[in-house]
């Protein structure tokens, strides 16, 4: 979130994949909310680690969100 809100911050500048355009707080909150919903859904699917993610799960989540 810090990298999206303040890409010029001293803690963010050295990060190789940091987002370089500052985003509005509302946008960051929306992205964080979606990530929270995704992880909650993964827990409901009994996924215990990100290494278990595959295309099938991602497509199922997208279908769920539609």
N, C-alpha and C positions, 0 to 999 in steps of 0.2 A: 504494500500500500504506500509506503514511504517513497518508493521509487516512482510510482505513478503520480503522487501528489507533488513531490519535490525532486525532479530528476537532477537538479544541480546541487543537491545536498552533498556534503563531503563524504558521507557514508555510502552514497549511491554512485557517485562518479566512477569509482574503480570497478563497479560491477559490469562484467562484459555483456550481459543480456538485459540490462536495466532498460525499462521503457524511457525513451528520451523526450517525450512530449508530456507536459503537465496536463493532468486530467482534472475535471471538476470533482468536487467532493461527492456530489450525487452520483456521478459515473462510477467512482471507486466503490461507493457503498453498494451500488447495484451489482457490480462484479463480485464483491465479497459475499453478498447475499446469494448470488447464483452458485458460487463455489460452496457455500455452506449447504445449500439445498442438494447439490451434487454429492457431497460427502455423506450427508444424511441418507440419501437414496442408496448410496453404495453400502452403507451399514445395514439398511433394510434388505439388501440383496445378499447379505452375509459375506461381503468382500472385506477381507481383513488387511489387505495391503495393496498398494498401487501396482505392484508387479503383476497382480491378477487382472488388471484392466486389459481389455481387448476391444476390437471393433464391435463385436456383438454387444458388449455392455454399453459402449458409447452410443450405439444406435438405439438400444433399448431405452437409455436415459432420454435421448432426444424425442423418441416417441412418447415417453411418459410426460415430458414437458409440453408437448403439443396438446 
